[in-house]
Amino acid sequence: MSELPACPECSSPYTYEMGALLVCPECAHEWSGADESDLPTDPIIKDSVGNVLVDGDNVTIVKDLKVKGSPTSIKVGTKVSNIRLVYGNGDHDIDAKVDGFGPMMLKSSVVKKA
């Protein structure tokens, strides 16, 4: 069982959890159990040369990409605008619309910030 912090108001050690809040039974103080430093942050996504990517960036493809189900591939130098970063989807961390191919997921290791 994890050790809960003491009440910040009265220092009572008898705090308990009630949903997402911590509650002190002695002074009835309620507070969020998570500090801002404890909140998860999104990982930093970098392109193939180490530039940090953010939502809305324009990128360029740095290697030919074979597209499953299509007779053609995405060529080097193809520009992709207004990317959206996604997290927790394996290695494919960019959601974008590529001209001539439509919406698709890309790996950050195959793009360079434009």
MMTF fields as JSON, N, C-alpha, C and O atoms, coordinates in Angstrom:
{
  "mmtfVersion": "1.0.0",
  "mmtfProducer": "UNKNOWN",
  "numBonds": 455,
  "numAtoms": 456,
  "numGroups": 114,
  "numChains": 1,
  "numModels": 1,
  "chainsPerModel": [1],
  "groupsPerChain": [114],
  "chainIdList": ["A"],
  "bondAtomList": [4, 2, 8, 6, 12, 10, 16, 14, 20, 18, 24, 22, 28, 26, 32, 30, 36, 34, 40, 38, 44, 42, 48, 46, 52, 50, 56, 54, 60, 58, 64, 62, 68, 66, 72, 70, 76, 74, 80, 78, 84, 82, 88, 86, 92, 90, 96, 94, 100, 98, 104, 102, 108, 106, 112, 110, 116, 114, 120, 118, 124, 122, 128, 126, 132, 130, 136, 134, 140, 138, 144, 142, 148, 146, 152, 150, 156, 154, 160, 158, 164, 162, 168, 166, 172, 170, 176, 174, 180, 178, 184, 182, 188, 186, 192, 190, 196, 194, 200, 198, 204, 202, 208, 206, 212, 210, 216, 214, 220, 218, 224, 222, 228, 226, 232, 230, 236, 234, 240, 238, 244, 242, 248, 246, 252, 250, 256, 254, 260, 258, 264, 262, 268, 266, 272, 270, 276, 274, 280, 278, 284, 282, 288, 286, 292, 290, 296, 294, 300, 298, 304, 302, 308, 306, 312, 310, 316, 314, 320, 318, 324, 322, 328, 326, 332, 330, 336, 334, 340, 338, 344, 342, 348, 346, 352, 350, 356, 354, 360, 358, 364, 362, 368, 366, 372, 370, 376, 374, 380, 378, 384, 382, 388, 386, 392, 390, 396, 394, 400, 398, 404, 402, 408, 406, 412, 410, 416, 414, 420, 418, 424, 422, 428, 426, 432, 430, 436, 434, 440, 438, 444, 442, 448, 446, 452, 450],
  "bondOrderList": [1, 1, 1, 1, 1, 1, 1, 1, 1, 1, 1, 1, 1, 1, 1, 1, 1, 1, 1, 1, 1, 1, 1, 1, 1, 1, 1, 1, 1, 1, 1, 1, 1, 1, 1, 1, 1, 1, 1, 1, 1, 1, 1, 1, 1, 1, 1, 1, 1, 1, 1, 1, 1, 1, 1, 1, 1, 1, 1, 1, 1, 1, 1, 1, 1, 1, 1, 1, 1, 1, 1, 1, 1, 1, 1, 1, 1, 1, 1, 1, 1, 1, 1, 1, 1, 1, 1, 1, 1, 1, 1, 1, 1, 1, 1, 1, 1, 1, 1, 1, 1, 1, 1, 1, 1, 1, 1, 1, 1, 1, 1, 1, 1],
  "groupList": [{"groupName": "MET", "atomNameList": ["N", "CA", "C", "O"], "elementList": ["N", "C", "C", "O"], "formalChargeList": [0, 0, 0, 0], "bondAtomList": [1, 0, 2, 1, 3, 2], "bondOrderList": [1, 1, 2], "singleLetterCode": "M", "chemCompType": "L-PEPTIDE LINKING"}, {"groupName": "SER", "atomNameList": ["N", "CA", "C", "O"], "elementList": ["N", "C", "C", "O"], "formalChargeList": [0, 0, 0, 0], "bondAtomList": [1, 0, 2, 1, 3, 2], "bondOrderList": [1, 1, 2], "singleLetterCode": "S", "chemCompType": "L-PEPTIDE LINKING"}, {"groupName": "GLU", "atomNameList": ["N", "CA", "C", "O"], "elementList": ["N", "C", "C", "O"], "formalChargeList": [0, 0, 0, 0], "bondAtomList": [1, 0, 2, 1, 3, 2], "bondOrderList": [1, 1, 2], "singleLetterCode": "E", "chemCompType": "L-PEPTIDE LINKING"}, {"groupName": "LEU", "atomNameList": ["N", "CA", "C", "O"], "elementList": ["N", "C", "C", "O"], "formalChargeList": [0, 0, 0, 0], "bondAtomList": [1, 0, 2, 1, 3, 2], "bondOrderList": [1, 1, 2], "singleLetterCode": "L", "chemCompType": "L-PEPTIDE LINKING"}, {"groupName": "PRO", "atomNameList": ["N", "CA", "C", "O"], "elementList": ["N", "C", "C", "O"], "formalChargeList": [0, 0, 0, 0], "bondAtomList": [1, 0, 2, 1, 3, 2], "bondOrderList": [1, 1, 2], "singleLetterCode": "P", "chemCompType": "L-PEPTIDE LINKING"}, {"groupName": "ALA", "atomNameList": ["N", "CA", "C", "O"], "elementList": ["N", "C", "C", "O"], "formalChargeList": [0, 0, 0, 0], "bondAtomList": [1, 0, 2, 1, 3, 2], "bondOrderList": [1, 1, 2], "singleLetterCode": "A", "chemCompType": "L-PEPTIDE LINKING"}, {"groupName": "CYS", "atomNameList": ["N", "CA", "C", "O"], "elementList": ["N", "C", "C", "O"], "formalChargeList": [0, 0, 0, 0], "bondAtomList": [1, 0, 2, 1, 3, 2], "bondOrderList": [1, 1, 2], "singleLetterCode": "C", "chemCompType": "L-PEPTIDE LINKING"}, {"groupName": "TYR", "atomNameList": ["N", "CA", "C", "O"], "elementList": ["N", "C", "C", "O"], "formalChargeList": [0, 0, 0, 0], "bondAtomList": [1, 0, 2, 1, 3, 2], "bondOrderList": [1, 1, 2], "singleLetterCode": "Y", "chemCompType": "L-PEPTIDE LINKING"}, {"groupName": "THR", "atomNameList": ["N", "CA", "C", "O"], "elementList": ["N", "C", "C", "O"], "formalChargeList": [0, 0, 0, 0], "bondAtomList": [1, 0, 2, 1, 3, 2], "bondOrderList": [1, 1, 2], "singleLetterCode": "T", "chemCompType": "L-PEPTIDE LINKING"}, {"groupName": "GLY", "atomNameList": ["N", "CA", "C", "O"], "elementList": ["N", "C", "C", "O"], "formalChargeList": [0, 0, 0, 0], "bondAtomList": [1, 0, 2, 1, 3, 2], "bondOrderList": [1, 1, 2], "singleLetterCode": "G", "chemCompType": "PEPTIDE LINKING"}, {"groupName": "VAL", "atomNameList": ["N", "CA", "C", "O"], "elementList": ["N", "C", "C", "O"], "formalChargeList": [0, 0, 0, 0], "bondAtomList": [1, 0, 2, 1, 3, 2], "bondOrderList": [1, 1, 2], "singleLetterCode": "V", "chemCompType": "L-PEPTIDE LINKING"}, {"groupName": "HIS", "atomNameList": ["N", "CA", "C", "O"], "elementList": ["N", "C", "C", "O"], "formalChargeList": [0, 0, 0, 0], "bondAtomList": [1, 0, 2, 1, 3, 2], "bondOrderList": [1, 1, 2], "singleLetterCode": "H", "chemCompType": "L-PEPTIDE LINKING"}, {"groupName": "TRP", "atomNameList": ["N", "CA", "C", "O"], "elementList": ["N", "C", "C", "O"], "formalChargeList": [0, 0, 0, 0], "bondAtomList": [1, 0, 2, 1, 3, 2], "bondOrderList": [1, 1, 2], "singleLetterCode": "W", "chemCompType": "L-PEPTIDE LINKING"}, {"groupName": "ASP", "atomNameList": ["N", "CA", "C", "O"], "elementList": ["N", "C", "C", "O"], "formalChargeList": [0, 0, 0, 0], "bondAtomList": [1, 0, 2, 1, 3, 2], "bondOrderList": [1, 1, 2], "singleLetterCode": "D", "chemCompType": "L-PEPTIDE LINKING"}, {"groupName": "ILE", "atomNameList": ["N", "CA", "C", "O"], "elementList": ["N", "C", "C", "O"], "formalChargeList": [0, 0, 0, 0], "bondAtomList": [1, 0, 2, 1, 3, 2], "bondOrderList": [1, 1, 2], "singleLetterCode": "I", "chemCompType": "L-PEPTIDE LINKING"}, {"groupName": "LYS", "atomNameList": ["N", "CA", "C", "O"], "elementList": ["N", "C", "C", "O"], "formalChargeList": [0, 0, 0, 0], "bondAtomList": [1, 0, 2, 1, 3, 2], "bondOrderList": [1, 1, 2], "singleLetterCode": "K", "chemCompType": "L-PEPTIDE LINKING"}, {"groupName": "ASN", "atomNameList": ["N", "CA", "C", "O"], "elementList": ["N", "C", "C", "O"], "formalChargeList": [0, 0, 0, 0], "bondAtomList": [1, 0, 2, 1, 3, 2], "bondOrderList": [1, 1, 2], "singleLetterCode": "N", "chemCompType": "L-PEPTIDE LINKING"}, {"groupName": "ARG", "atomNameList": ["N", "CA", "C", "O"], "elementList": ["N", "C", "C", "O"], "formalChargeList": [0, 0, 0, 0], "bondAtomList": [1, 0, 2, 1, 3, 2], "bondOrderList": [1, 1, 2], "singleLetterCode": "R", "chemCompType": "L-PEPTIDE LINKING"}, {"groupName": "PHE", "atomNameList": ["N", "CA", "C", "O"], "elementList": ["N", "C", "C", "O"], "formalChargeList": [0, 0, 0, 0], "bondAtomList": [1, 0, 2, 1, 3, 2], "bondOrderList": [1, 1, 2], "singleLetterCode": "F", "chemCompType": "L-PEPTIDE LINKING"}],
  "groupTypeList": [0, 1, 2, 3, 4, 5, 6, 4, 2, 6, 1, 1, 4, 7, 8, 7, 2, 0, 9, 5, 3, 3, 10, 6, 4, 2, 6, 5, 11, 2, 12, 1, 9, 5, 13, 2, 1, 13, 3, 4, 8, 13, 4, 14, 14, 15, 13, 1, 10, 9, 16, 10, 3, 10, 13, 9, 13, 16, 10, 8, 14, 10, 15, 13, 3, 15, 10, 15, 9, 1, 4, 8, 1, 14, 15, 10, 9, 8, 15, 10, 1, 16, 14, 17, 3, 10, 7, 9, 16, 9, 13, 11, 13, 14, 13, 5, 15, 10, 13, 9, 18, 9, 4, 0, 0, 3, 15, 1, 1, 10, 10, 15, 15, 5],
  "groupIdList": [1, 2, 3, 4, 5, 6, 7, 8, 9, 10, 11, 12, 13, 14, 15, 16, 17, 18, 19, 20, 21, 22, 23, 24, 25, 26, 27, 28, 29, 30, 31, 32, 33, 34, 35, 36, 37, 38, 39, 40, 41, 42, 43, 44, 45, 46, 47, 48, 49, 50, 51, 52, 53, 54, 55, 56, 57, 58, 59, 60, 61, 62, 63, 64, 65, 66, 67, 68, 69, 70, 71, 72, 73, 74, 75, 76, 77, 78, 79, 80, 81, 82, 83, 84, 85, 86, 87, 88, 89, 90, 91, 92, 93, 94, 95, 96, 97, 98, 99, 100, 101, 102, 103, 104, 105, 106, 107, 108, 109, 110, 111, 112, 113, 114],
  "secStructList": [7, 7, 7, 7, 7, 7, 7, 6, 6, 6, 7, 7, 1, 7, 7, 3, 3, 3, 6, 6, 3, 3, 3, 7, 6, 6, 6, 7, 7, 3, 3, 3, 1, 7, 7, 4, 4, 4, 1, 7, 7, 7, 7, 7, 7, 5, 7, 6, 6, 1, 7, 5, 7, 7, 6, 6, 7, 7, 3, 3, 3, 7, 1, 7, 3, 3, 7, 6, 6, 7, 1, 1, 3, 3, 7, 6, 6, 7, 3, 3, 7, 1, 7, 3, 3, 7, 7, 1, 1, 6, 6, 3, 3, 3, 3, 3, 3, 3, 6, 6, 6, 3, 3, 3, 3, 3, 3, 4, 4, 4, 3, 3, 3, 7],
  "xCoordList": [0.844, 0.0, 0.889, 1.886, 0.529, 1.353, 1.085, -0.023, 2.102, 2.02, 1.433, 1.968, 0.346, -0.278, 0.361, 0.782, 0.439, 1.051, 0.155, -1.059, 0.771, 0.019, -0.752, -0.421, -1.778, -2.603, -1.758, -1.055, -1.817, -1.039, -1.588, -0.879, -2.83, -3.437, -3.119, -2.653, -3.375, -3.233, -2.166, -1.936, -1.523, -0.456, -0.935, -0.137, -2.199, -2.74, -2.229, -2.239, -1.784, -1.297, -2.418, -2.141, -3.667, -4.782, -5.523, -6.742, -4.832, -5.486, -5.939, -5.397, -6.937, -7.425, -7.804, -7.997, -7.906, -8.255, -9.764, -10.439, -10.283, -11.691, -11.729, -11.754, -11.732, -11.648, -10.264, -9.257, -10.213, -8.932, -8.402, -7.32, -9.141, -8.745, -8.217, -8.508, -7.437, -7.04, -7.843, -8.078, -8.268, -9.131, -8.541, -8.012, -8.64, -8.225, -9.487, -10.374, -9.593, -10.793, -10.854, -11.918, -9.73, -9.719, -10.149, -10.895, -9.671, -10.036, -10.914, -11.327, -11.209, -12.062, -11.457, -12.179, -10.15, -9.481, -9.381, -9.048, -9.671, -9.555, -8.553, -8.543, -7.704, -6.73, -6.393, -6.621, -5.848, -5.43, -4.144, -3.238, -4.066, -2.889, -1.684, -0.567, -1.873, -0.757, -0.195, -0.932, 1.111, 1.79, 1.976, 1.9, 2.219, 2.455, 3.69, 3.764, 4.668, 5.882, 5.619, 6.388, 4.527, 4.193, 3.369, 3.259, 2.781, 1.922, 2.748, 3.846, 2.245, 3.009, 3.102, 2.16, 4.242, 4.435, 4.601, 5.049, 4.238, 4.398, 5.876, 6.615, 6.309, 7.719, 8.048, 7.171, 9.308, 9.765, 10.011, 10.715, 9.436, 9.606, 10.538, 10.316, 11.596, 12.586, 12.587, 12.247, 12.977, 13.06, 14.371, 15.104, 14.661, 15.831, 17.162, 18.18, 17.183, 18.433, 18.467, 19.414, 17.453, 17.466, 16.685, 16.732, 15.965, 15.134, 13.864, 13.279, 13.443, 12.229, 11.016, 10.933, 10.085, 8.861, 7.715, 7.636, 6.82, 5.604, 4.427, 4.609, 3.227, 2.025, 2.022, 2.354, 1.645, 1.545, 2.808, 2.803, 3.9, 5.145, 4.99, 4.121, 5.847, 5.953, 7.232, 8.273, 7.151, 8.307, 8.509, 7.625, 9.697, 10.043, 10.463, 11.158, 10.04, 10.413, 11.882, 12.3, 12.679, 14.11, 14.513, 15.681, 13.579, 13.879, 12.62, 11.507, 12.803, 11.656, 10.887, 11.482, 9.567, 8.721, 7.778, 6.983, 7.858, 6.907, 5.583, 5.536, 4.51, 3.179, 2.453, 2.282, 2.03, 1.344, 0.057, -0.761, -0.12, -1.316, -1.256, -2.238, -0.123, 0.009, 1.19, 2.235, 1.041, 2.154, 3.294, 4.41, 3.023, 4.07, 4.504, 3.832, 5.627, 6.11, 6.181, 6.133, 6.296, 6.469, 7.936, 8.801, 8.22, 9.595, 10.284, 9.632, 11.616, 12.429, 12.098, 11.957, 11.974, 11.696, 10.226, 9.88, 9.347, 7.916, 7.633, 8.034, 6.939, 6.633, 5.304, 4.326, 5.289, 4.086, 3.866, 4.751, 2.695, 2.448, 1.435, 0.618, 1.524, 0.578, 0.476, -0.602, 1.598, 1.598, 0.949, 0.833, 0.531, -0.006, 0.75, 0.841, 1.29, 2.037, 1.071, 0.124, 1.32, 0.509, 1.44, 2.589, 0.948, 1.759, 1.147, -0.072, 1.993, 1.515, 1.032, 0.189, 1.535, 1.093, 2.291, 2.439, 3.136, 4.319, 5.333, 5.512, 6.014, 7.021, 6.398, 7.039, 5.185, 4.535, 3.962, 2.878, 4.718, 4.35, 3.901, 3.731, 3.706, 3.22, 1.983, 1.982, 0.942, -0.279, -0.32, -0.283, -0.396, -0.318, -1.112, -1.488, -1.358, -1.985, -0.918, -0.445, -0.546, 0.486, -0.203, -1.067, 0.178, -0.43, -0.279, 0.815, -1.359, -1.357, -1.546, -1.777, -1.455, -1.592, -2.675, -3.19, -3.025, -4.053, -3.487, -2.275, -4.37, -3.916, -3.138, -3.506, -2.061, -1.265, -0.428, -0.243, 0.077, 0.958, 2.402, 2.708, 3.282, 4.687, 5.568, 5.161, 6.761, 7.748, 8.556, 8.855, 8.902, 9.689, 11.092, 11.764, 11.549, 12.899, 13.004, 14.107, 11.886, 11.935, 11.567, 11.359, 11.483, 11.154, 12.2, 12.933, 12.247, 13.13, 12.285, 11.487, 12.46, 11.702, 12.041, 13.214, 11.009, 11.223, 11.469, 11.669],
  "yCoordList": [-1.174, 0.0, 1.236, 1.287, 2.235, 3.431, 4.365, 4.419, 5.084, 6.041, 7.345, 7.932, 7.803, 9.056, 10.208, 10.024, 11.402, 12.539, 13.049, 12.849, 13.704, 14.318, 15.522, 16.075, 15.915, 17.066, 18.341, 18.608, 19.136, 20.375, 21.46, 22.418, 21.323, 22.322, 22.05, 22.938, 20.815, 20.522, 19.469, 19.139, 18.948, 17.939, 16.601, 15.828, 16.327, 15.06, 13.926, 14.061, 12.814, 11.686, 10.768, 9.786, 11.061, 10.166, 10.51, 10.35, 10.966, 11.314, 10.058, 8.971, 10.228, 9.121, 9.638, 10.837, 8.708, 9.062, 9.007, 8.111, 10.0, 10.0, 10.411, 11.599, 9.429, 9.704, 10.238, 9.606, 11.404, 12.014, 12.936, 13.503, 13.094, 14.01, 13.26, 12.08, 13.963, 13.479, 14.279, 15.471, 13.618, 14.243, 14.034, 12.967, 15.064, 14.972, 14.803, 15.654, 13.728, 13.522, 14.446, 14.602, 15.054, 15.885, 17.326, 17.911, 17.911, 19.306, 19.438, 20.547, 18.329, 18.269, 18.991, 19.372, 19.181, 19.817, 18.8, 17.637, 19.25, 18.406, 19.049, 20.27, 18.235, 18.741, 17.674, 16.483, 18.131, 17.217, 16.546, 17.203, 15.247, 14.518, 14.704, 14.396, 15.201, 15.326, 16.733, 17.713, 16.825, 18.108, 18.32, 17.361, 19.56, 19.816, 19.084, 18.704, 18.883, 18.171, 16.685, 16.01, 16.16, 14.745, 14.444, 13.285, 15.475, 15.255, 14.794, 15.306, 13.833, 13.36, 14.438, 15.198, 14.489, 15.435, 14.654, 13.508, 15.281, 14.631, 14.579, 15.525, 13.481, 13.392, 14.39, 14.801, 14.769, 15.68, 14.86, 13.851, 15.286, 14.582, 15.4, 16.59, 14.743, 15.415, 14.809, 13.64, 15.625, 15.139, 14.382, 14.124, 14.026, 13.198, 13.884, 13.204, 15.213, 15.924, 16.533, 17.245, 16.267, 16.7, 17.951, 18.418, 18.518, 19.694, 19.254, 18.226, 20.021, 19.705, 20.059, 21.154, 19.13, 19.332, 19.719, 19.264, 20.57, 20.958, 20.886, 20.861, 20.854, 20.838, 22.034, 23.148, 21.804, 22.872, 23.119, 23.948, 22.417, 22.585, 22.081, 21.259, 22.586, 22.076, 21.249, 21.67, 20.077, 19.188, 18.724, 18.864, 18.165, 17.612, 16.159, 15.837, 15.287, 13.867, 13.737, 14.329, 12.955, 12.841, 11.522, 11.349, 10.588, 9.349, 8.836, 9.097, 8.101, 7.55, 6.609, 5.791, 6.733, 5.899, 5.076, 5.631, 3.776, 2.912, 2.978, 2.915, 3.106, 3.184, 1.889, 1.525, 1.201, -0.072, 0.116, 0.975, -0.67, -0.595, 0.436, 0.623, 1.113, 2.12, 1.764, 1.35, 1.92, 1.576, 2.591, 2.291, 3.784, 4.806, 4.998, 4.548, 5.666, 5.94, 7.449, 8.235, 7.827, 9.244, 9.551, 8.901, 10.53, 10.852, 11.768, 12.488, 11.724, 12.626, 14.066, 14.372, 14.94, 16.337, 16.699, 17.872, 15.709, 16.002, 16.823, 16.456, 17.938, 18.812, 18.419, 18.149, 18.392, 18.081, 19.248, 19.589, 19.864, 21.037, 20.731, 19.816, 21.528, 21.48, 20.089, 19.495, 19.571, 18.255, 18.309, 19.377, 17.157, 17.034, 15.907, 14.806, 16.162, 15.152, 14.291, 14.796, 12.993, 12.053, 11.23, 10.981, 10.812, 10.094, 8.732, 8.567, 7.764, 6.438, 5.608, 4.73, 5.857, 5.122, 4.427, 4.461, 3.807, 3.147, 4.156, 5.203, 3.851, 4.787, 5.868, 6.888, 5.679, 6.656, 7.772, 7.644, 8.875, 9.932, 11.219, 12.24, 11.182, 12.355, 11.959, 10.961, 12.75, 12.56, 13.714, 14.88, 13.384, 14.436, 14.049, 12.891, 15.043, 14.8, 15.058, 16.183, 13.997, 14.098, 14.288, 13.495, 15.34, 15.616, 14.416, 13.869, 14.018, 12.901, 11.55, 10.558, 11.485, 10.215, 10.25, 9.202, 11.438, 11.561, 11.494, 11.594, 11.322, 11.295, 10.021, 8.928, 10.188, 9.026, 9.369, 10.535, 8.324, 8.445, 8.329, 7.479, 9.195, 9.175, 9.035, 9.379, 8.535, 8.488, 9.781, 10.308, 10.282, 11.509, 11.306, 12.278, 10.057, 9.777, 9.903, 9.828, 10.093, 10.222, 11.615, 11.825, 12.576, 13.951, 14.918, 14.621, 16.09, 17.176, 18.438, 18.693, 19.227, 20.46, 21.406, 21.634, 21.962, 22.838, 24.273, 25.141],
  "zCoordList": [0.0, 0.0, 0.0, 0.72, -0.809, -0.913, 0.258, 0.791, 0.639, 1.738, 1.221, 0.281, 1.818, 1.421, 2.195, 3.336, 1.583, 2.273, 3.4, 3.387, 4.362, 5.454, 4.924, 3.876, 5.661, 5.274, 5.277, 6.252, 4.197, 4.166, 5.105, 5.414, 5.556, 6.443, 7.913, 8.626, 8.364, 9.792, 10.095, 11.259, 9.072, 9.196, 9.744, 10.275, 9.625, 10.087, 9.189, 7.965, 9.78, 8.977, 8.483, 7.794, 8.817, 8.533, 7.234, 7.167, 6.232, 4.965, 4.227, 4.428, 3.376, 2.557, 1.18, 0.978, 0.237, -1.138, -1.321, -0.815, -2.069, -2.454, -3.925, -4.25, -4.792, -6.223, -6.556, -6.238, -7.197, -7.569, -6.482, -6.631, -5.396, -4.332, -3.123, -2.929, -2.313, -0.991, 0.018, -0.175, 1.105, 2.09, 3.48, 3.794, 4.297, 5.696, 6.548, 6.488, 7.341, 8.16, 9.384, 9.983, 9.757, 10.957, 10.683, 11.468, 9.546, 9.256, 8.015, 7.675, 7.331, 6.137, 4.939, 4.018, 4.942, 3.805, 2.664, 2.888, 1.439, 0.244, -0.698, -0.851, -1.336, -2.287, -3.307, -3.095, -4.413, -5.464, -5.016, -4.504, -5.209, -4.762, -5.65, -5.235, -6.866, -7.806, -7.772, -7.88, -7.621, -7.792, -9.278, -10.047, -9.709, -11.128, -11.624, -12.792, -10.733, -11.134, -11.339, -12.023, -10.747, -10.885, -12.124, -12.523, -12.748, -13.903, -15.092, -15.31, -15.873, -17.024, -18.097, -18.32, -18.75, -19.838, -21.129, -21.124, -22.225, -23.513, -23.87, -23.598, -24.478, -24.86, -25.967, -26.727, -26.048, -27.09, -28.348, -28.306, -29.46, -30.728, -31.601, -31.825, -32.095, -32.934, -34.324, -34.504, -35.321, -36.692, -36.899, -35.944, -38.155, -38.453, -38.169, -38.035, -38.073, -37.804, -36.41, -36.075, -35.59, -34.201, -33.882, -32.744, -34.841, -34.565, -33.844, -34.186, -32.859, -32.113, -32.965, -33.521, -33.061, -33.835, -32.918, -31.777, -33.43, -32.713, -33.678, -34.895, -33.125, -33.965, -34.903, -34.497, -36.166, -37.141, -37.942, -38.852, -37.627, -38.387, -39.816, -40.107, -40.705, -42.062, -42.122, -41.618, -42.739, -42.824, -44.259, -45.104, -44.52, -45.821, -45.619, -44.656, -46.526, -46.464, -46.872, -47.867, -46.1, -46.382, -47.038, -47.387, -47.214, -47.935, -48.611, -48.154, -49.705, -50.416, -49.489, -48.788, -49.495, -48.647, -49.504, -50.261, -49.394, -50.091, -49.353, -48.125, -50.12, -49.535, -49.849, -51.013, -48.806, -48.961, -49.766, -49.438, -50.799, -51.622, -52.73, -53.448, -52.887, -53.933, -54.821, -54.319, -56.148, -57.044, -56.989, -57.412, -56.473, -56.393, -54.944, -54.016, -54.766, -53.421, -53.203, -54.149, -51.948, -51.614, -51.828, -51.241, -52.66, -53.059, -52.052, -51.296, -52.061, -51.247, -51.638, -52.822, -50.654, -50.919, -50.918, -51.054, -50.766, -50.707, -49.46, -48.355, -49.649, -48.521, -47.901, -48.6, -46.59, -45.825, -44.881, -44.097, -44.949, -44.109, -43.015, -43.12, -41.975, -40.868, -40.239, -40.216, -39.731, -39.115, -37.739, -37.137, -37.251, -35.898, -35.213, -35.756, -34.038, -33.302, -32.503, -31.9, -32.504, -31.737, -30.853, -31.217, -29.706, -28.733, -28.456, -28.502, -28.171, -27.798, -28.968, -28.784, -30.16, -31.341, -31.987, -33.208, -31.188, -31.73, -32.215, -31.593, -33.339, -33.862, -34.723, -34.98, -35.171, -36.044, -35.176, -34.608, -35.084, -34.166, -34.841, -34.175, -36.158, -36.892, -37.686, -38.407, -37.543, -38.321, -39.317, -38.924, -40.614, -41.629, -42.859, -43.044, -43.694, -44.991, -46.049, -46.21, -46.767, -47.795, -49.138, -49.511, -49.869, -51.172, -52.101, -52.248, -52.713, -53.639, -52.977, -53.667, -51.647, -50.939, -49.865, -49.475, -49.384, -48.357, -46.958, -46.766, -45.97, -44.574, -44.267, -44.696, -43.519, -43.104, -41.9, -41.553, -41.266, -40.116, -40.626, -41.462, -40.112, -40.496, -39.265, -38.155, -39.467, -38.404, -38.433, -39.505, -37.273, -37.219, -37.769, -38.112, -37.859, -38.359, -39.875, -40.417, -40.572, -42.039, -42.515, -43.71, -41.589, -41.973, -41.443, -40.501, -42.079, -41.653, -41.6, -42.501, -40.547, -40.407, -41.554, -41.847, -42.206, -43.354, -42.932, -43.782]
}
